Amino acid sequence: MKSTALIAAAALTLLVAPDARAASCSGRGCNDKDPVAAGCGGSTTVADTAPMYTGGTAELRWSPGCKTNWVRISNYSGGDSALRITVWSGSDHVGFVAPGTPGNHWGNMVYAPGCARGEVLYVDSGGVHRTARLASSAC
């Protein structure tokens, strides 16, 4: 009887448990960490968006649980260079380089309980240097 109750309790825990795992960082300890690997990528909102000239969208993402921001590029069609992704808040700056291949890419996080800004520098398929700039509503 105990084992049946234990199995039922474990099954109920799995059904009720949130999809996202607990964050492995907090505060400035999240700076320069991957938001997905750190457990901050689950319940997020989009603070700002900017279209990418070659296709795709740059997004400034916000994690209320971790109080962090990072830049995510969705549906990027590809270009002639790597994506240079920067996000900052106050004196905290985090830079990241992602491949210029088609698909979704994101940079690392910065602790940003207030104003946060982001930027993506890239060269489009025609060789033209482009910049997508982002800012949270607290700026």
DRENDOTOR-853852 format. One record per residue: residue number from 0; chain; x, y, z of N, C-alpha, C in turn; residue in one letter. Coordinates in nm, 3 decimals. Example, Ala and Ser with C-alpha at 12.3 -4.5 7.8 and 13.67 -1.06 7.14 Angstrom:
// residues 2
0|A|1.319|-0.569|0.780|1.230|-0.450|0.780|1.320|-0.330|0.780|a
1|A|1.285|-0.225|0.708|1.367|-0.106|0.714|1.290|0.003|0.787|s
***
This chain:
// residues 139
0|A|0.081|-0.119|0.000|0.000|0.000|0.000|0.086|0.127|0.000|m
1|A|0.197|0.124|0.077|0.286|0.240|0.082|0.345|0.269|-0.055|k
2|A|0.386|0.166|-0.129|0.449|0.190|-0.259|0.349|0.248|-0.358|s
3|A|0.222|0.208|-0.352|0.120|0.264|-0.441|0.098|0.411|-0.409|t
4|A|0.092|0.445|-0.281|0.073|0.584|-0.242|0.195|0.668|-0.282|a
5|A|0.313|0.611|-0.268|0.436|0.681|-0.306|0.441|0.705|-0.456|l
6|A|0.404|0.608|-0.535|0.400|0.623|-0.681|0.297|0.728|-0.721|i
7|A|0.180|0.725|-0.657|0.075|0.823|-0.687|0.123|0.964|-0.653|a
8|A|0.191|0.980|-0.539|0.242|1.111|-0.499|0.348|1.160|-0.597|a
9|A|0.435|1.072|-0.641|0.538|1.110|-0.738|0.475|1.150|-0.871|a
10|A|0.375|1.077|-0.916|0.307|1.110|-1.041|0.238|1.244|-1.031|a
11|A|0.174|1.272|-0.918|0.108|1.400|-0.898|0.209|1.514|-0.899|l
12|A|0.324|1.493|-0.837|0.430|1.594|-0.837|0.475|1.625|-0.979|t
13|A|0.490|1.523|-1.062|0.532|1.545|-1.201|0.427|1.620|-1.280|l
14|A|0.300|1.595|-1.252|0.193|1.663|-1.323|0.183|1.810|-1.284|l
15|A|0.210|1.840|-1.158|0.196|1.975|-1.108|0.322|2.058|-1.125|v
16|A|0.438|1.994|-1.137|0.566|2.065|-1.145|0.570|2.153|-1.269|a
17|A|0.625|2.274|-1.258|0.635|2.361|-1.375|0.735|2.306|-1.476|p
18|A|0.717|2.345|-1.602|0.806|2.299|-1.709|0.947|2.350|-1.689|d
19|A|0.961|2.474|-1.646|1.094|2.531|-1.630|1.155|2.485|-1.498|a
20|A|1.285|2.460|-1.503|1.352|2.421|-1.380|1.393|2.548|-1.305|r
21|A|1.426|2.532|-1.178|1.466|2.646|-1.097|1.594|2.708|-1.153|a
22|A|1.602|2.838|-1.142|1.719|2.909|-1.193|1.843|2.871|-1.113|a
23|A|1.956|2.860|-1.182|2.082|2.826|-1.117|2.164|2.950|-1.084|s
24|A|2.107|3.070|-1.103|2.179|3.193|-1.073|2.080|3.297|-1.023|c
25|A|2.135|3.404|-0.968|2.051|3.516|-0.927|2.135|3.643|-0.930|s
26|A|2.068|3.757|-0.944|2.137|3.886|-0.945|2.246|3.892|-1.051|g
27|A|2.354|3.959|-1.017|2.466|3.972|-1.110|2.535|3.839|-1.137|r
28|A|2.505|3.738|-1.057|2.558|3.604|-1.082|2.505|3.545|-1.211|g
29|A|2.398|3.604|-1.268|2.343|3.558|-1.396|2.414|3.621|-1.515|c
30|A|2.493|3.728|-1.491|2.561|3.796|-1.601|2.646|3.698|-1.681|n
31|A|2.632|3.706|-1.812|2.710|3.628|-1.909|2.679|3.478|-1.905|d
32|A|2.562|3.441|-1.855|2.520|3.301|-1.856|2.411|3.280|-1.962|k
33|A|2.404|3.160|-2.016|2.301|3.122|-2.113|2.167|3.118|-2.040|d
34|A|2.065|3.191|-2.088|1.937|3.195|-2.018|1.866|3.060|-2.012|p
35|A|1.880|2.978|-2.113|1.815|2.848|-2.115|1.885|2.753|-2.018|v
36|A|2.018|2.746|-2.028|2.095|2.657|-1.940|2.081|2.697|-1.793|a
37|A|2.066|2.827|-1.765|2.055|2.875|-1.627|1.913|2.863|-1.571|a
38|A|1.816|2.823|-1.654|1.679|2.809|-1.608|1.600|2.938|-1.606|g
39|A|1.645|3.040|-1.676|1.577|3.170|-1.680|1.494|3.188|-1.808|c
40|A|1.500|3.094|-1.899|1.435|3.110|-2.029|1.290|3.067|-2.034|g
41|A|1.234|3.015|-1.926|1.098|2.962|-1.927|0.989|3.066|-1.942|g
42|A|0.956|3.135|-1.836|0.848|3.233|-1.835|0.905|3.371|-1.863|s
43|A|0.912|3.406|-1.989|0.971|3.534|-2.028|0.871|3.617|-2.107|t
44|A|0.902|3.744|-2.117|0.823|3.834|-2.202|0.918|3.905|-2.297|t
45|A|0.861|3.963|-2.401|0.940|4.040|-2.497|0.930|4.187|-2.457|v
46|A|1.044|4.248|-2.424|1.047|4.387|-2.383|1.050|4.482|-2.503|a
47|A|1.111|4.438|-2.614|1.119|4.522|-2.734|1.155|4.432|-2.852|d
48|A|1.120|4.476|-2.972|1.155|4.403|-3.094|1.209|4.501|-3.199|t
49|A|1.290|4.447|-3.288|1.340|4.524|-3.402|1.355|4.428|-3.518|a
50|A|1.306|4.466|-3.637|1.322|4.378|-3.753|1.467|4.372|-3.798|p
51|A|1.506|4.257|-3.850|1.639|4.240|-3.908|1.623|4.257|-4.059|m
52|A|1.710|4.332|-4.120|1.699|4.365|-4.262|1.695|4.241|-4.350|y
53|A|1.773|4.141|-4.316|1.780|4.021|-4.400|1.673|3.918|-4.365|t
54|A|1.586|3.950|-4.275|1.482|3.858|-4.232|1.505|3.814|-4.089|g
55|A|1.399|3.804|-4.014|1.408|3.768|-3.874|1.380|3.889|-3.786|g
56|A|1.376|3.863|-3.656|1.344|3.967|-3.559|1.438|3.958|-3.441|t
57|A|1.492|4.072|-3.400|1.570|4.080|-3.276|1.472|4.112|-3.164|a
58|A|1.484|4.040|-3.053|1.395|4.058|-2.939|1.479|4.082|-2.813|e
59|A|1.441|4.179|-2.733|1.498|4.195|-2.600|1.406|4.118|-2.506|l
60|A|1.455|4.007|-2.452|1.376|3.919|-2.366|1.395|3.957|-2.220|r
61|A|1.291|3.937|-2.137|1.293|3.969|-1.995|1.246|3.848|-1.916|w
62|A|1.323|3.809|-1.816|1.286|3.703|-1.724|1.252|3.766|-1.590|s
63|A|1.123|3.771|-1.551|1.089|3.831|-1.422|1.143|3.749|-1.304|p
64|A|1.155|3.618|-1.320|1.207|3.535|-1.212|1.354|3.559|-1.184|g
65|A|1.433|3.578|-1.289|1.578|3.600|-1.274|1.615|3.748|-1.278|c
66|A|1.520|3.833|-1.317|1.542|3.977|-1.333|1.659|4.004|-1.430|k
67|A|1.654|3.933|-1.543|1.758|3.945|-1.644|1.698|3.975|-1.781|t
68|A|1.780|4.031|-1.867|1.747|4.053|-2.007|1.852|3.986|-2.092|n
69|A|1.814|3.952|-2.214|1.907|3.903|-2.316|1.843|3.926|-2.451|w
70|A|1.923|3.915|-2.556|1.874|3.935|-2.692|1.859|3.799|-2.758|v
71|A|1.744|3.780|-2.821|1.715|3.658|-2.898|1.684|3.700|-3.041|r
72|A|1.737|3.628|-3.137|1.707|3.652|-3.278|1.622|3.536|-3.326|i
73|A|1.502|3.567|-3.375|1.408|3.465|-3.422|1.403|3.464|-3.574|s
74|A|1.403|3.346|-3.630|1.384|3.326|-3.774|1.483|3.403|-3.860|n
75|A|1.607|3.408|-3.817|1.709|3.479|-3.894|1.735|3.403|-4.024|y
76|A|1.737|3.476|-4.135|1.754|3.410|-4.265|1.901|3.390|-4.302|s
77|A|1.992|3.443|-4.223|2.135|3.426|-4.249|2.197|3.549|-4.311|g
78|A|2.329|3.559|-4.297|2.400|3.674|-4.351|2.544|3.640|-4.378|g
79|A|2.624|3.742|-4.403|2.764|3.724|-4.439|2.859|3.728|-4.320|d
80|A|2.807|3.738|-4.198|2.897|3.745|-4.083|2.829|3.686|-3.960|s
81|A|2.906|3.673|-3.856|2.851|3.632|-3.727|2.763|3.745|-3.674|a
82|A|2.676|3.711|-3.582|2.591|3.809|-3.515|2.663|3.853|-3.387|l
83|A|2.689|3.980|-3.374|2.750|4.032|-3.252|2.639|4.089|-3.165|r
84|A|2.610|4.018|-3.058|2.497|4.049|-2.971|2.549|4.111|-2.841|i
85|A|2.494|4.225|-2.804|2.532|4.291|-2.680|2.405|4.328|-2.604|t
86|A|2.408|4.311|-2.472|2.300|4.355|-2.386|2.364|4.421|-2.265|v
87|A|2.304|4.530|-2.217|2.362|4.600|-2.104|2.256|4.667|-2.019|w
88|A|2.293|4.689|-1.895|2.211|4.760|-1.797|2.307|4.832|-1.703|s
89|A|2.300|4.964|-1.701|2.394|5.040|-1.619|2.536|5.012|-1.665|g
90|A|2.621|4.973|-1.571|2.761|4.946|-1.604|2.786|4.801|-1.642|s
91|A|2.684|4.716|-1.636|2.699|4.575|-1.672|2.675|4.555|-1.821|d
92|A|2.778|4.509|-1.892|2.770|4.482|-2.036|2.803|4.335|-2.059|h
93|A|2.726|4.271|-2.146|2.752|4.132|-2.183|2.752|4.123|-2.335|v
94|A|2.859|4.071|-2.390|2.870|4.051|-2.534|2.872|3.904|-2.568|g
95|A|2.824|3.872|-2.687|2.817|3.733|-2.731|2.825|3.731|-2.882|f
96|A|2.887|3.630|-2.938|2.893|3.614|-3.083|2.821|3.485|-3.119|v
97|A|2.723|3.497|-3.208|2.647|3.381|-3.256|2.677|3.363|-3.404|a
98|A|2.664|3.242|-3.455|2.691|3.221|-3.598|2.589|3.296|-3.684|p
99|A|2.630|3.335|-3.802|2.540|3.406|-3.894|2.455|3.311|-3.976|g
100|A|2.436|3.191|-3.928|2.358|3.091|-3.999|2.208|3.113|-3.979|t
101|A|2.126|3.066|-4.071|1.981|3.080|-4.054|1.933|3.008|-3.928|p
102|A|1.826|3.062|-3.868|1.765|2.999|-3.751|1.746|3.095|-3.636|g
103|A|1.733|3.040|-3.517|1.716|3.117|-3.395|1.847|3.118|-3.317|n
104|A|1.882|3.234|-3.264|2.005|3.250|-3.186|1.974|3.339|-3.067|h
105|A|2.053|3.327|-2.960|2.039|3.418|-2.848|2.174|3.437|-2.781|w
106|A|2.184|3.551|-2.713|2.305|3.583|-2.639|2.288|3.551|-2.492|g
107|A|2.388|3.584|-2.415|2.385|3.561|-2.271|2.314|3.675|-2.200|n
108|A|2.287|3.654|-2.071|2.204|3.745|-1.992|2.285|3.854|-1.923|m
109|A|2.211|3.960|-1.887|2.262|4.062|-1.798|2.154|4.087|-1.692|v
110|A|2.196|4.101|-1.567|2.105|4.136|-1.458|2.057|4.278|-1.484|y
111|A|1.926|4.296|-1.490|1.872|4.426|-1.529|1.737|4.452|-1.462|a
112|A|1.736|4.485|-1.333|1.608|4.512|-1.268|1.543|4.642|-1.314|p
113|A|1.614|4.725|-1.388|1.561|4.851|-1.440|1.573|4.856|-1.591|g
114|A|1.636|4.961|-1.640|1.655|4.982|-1.783|1.756|4.883|-1.841|c
115|A|1.722|4.825|-1.954|1.815|4.737|-2.026|1.811|4.773|-2.174|a
116|A|1.924|4.760|-2.239|1.934|4.786|-2.383|2.005|4.669|-2.449|r
117|A|1.974|4.649|-2.576|2.039|4.543|-2.652|2.070|4.590|-2.792|g
118|A|2.160|4.517|-2.857|2.201|4.554|-2.992|2.251|4.428|-3.063|e
119|A|2.219|4.420|-3.191|2.272|4.313|-3.276|2.342|4.380|-3.394|v
120|A|2.470|4.351|-3.411|2.547|4.399|-3.525|2.567|4.282|-3.619|l
121|A|2.544|4.303|-3.748|2.557|4.195|-3.845|2.581|4.253|-3.984|y
122|A|2.628|4.168|-4.073|2.646|4.205|-4.213|2.544|4.125|-4.292|v
123|A|2.460|4.194|-4.367|2.357|4.123|-4.441|2.416|4.049|-4.561|d
124|A|2.333|3.974|-4.630|2.382|3.891|-4.742|2.436|3.975|-4.857|s
125|A|2.407|4.106|-4.861|2.462|4.195|-4.964|2.591|4.263|-4.921|g
126|A|2.641|4.229|-4.799|2.765|4.287|-4.752|2.750|4.419|-4.677|g
127|A|2.628|4.462|-4.650|2.603|4.589|-4.581|2.600|4.567|-4.430|v
128|A|2.670|4.652|-4.354|2.671|4.644|-4.208|2.538|4.698|-4.155|h
129|A|2.476|4.623|-4.064|2.344|4.659|-4.009|2.348|4.654|-3.856|r
130|A|2.256|4.728|-3.794|2.241|4.728|-3.649|2.093|4.725|-3.615|t
131|A|2.057|4.637|-3.523|1.922|4.635|-3.466|1.937|4.677|-3.319|a
132|A|1.867|4.782|-3.278|1.878|4.834|-3.141|1.748|4.811|-3.065|r
133|A|1.763|4.780|-2.936|1.648|4.746|-2.852|1.660|4.816|-2.717|l
134|A|1.545|4.844|-2.653|1.544|4.904|-2.520|1.419|4.861|-2.444|a
135|A|1.434|4.839|-2.315|1.317|4.804|-2.234|1.235|4.928|-2.206|s
136|A|1.113|4.909|-2.160|1.024|5.022|-2.134|1.070|5.106|-2.016|s
137|A|1.160|5.054|-1.931|1.209|5.129|-1.816|1.318|5.229|-1.854|a
138|A|1.356|5.237|-1.981|1.464|5.328|-2.023|1.410|5.466|-2.056|c
***
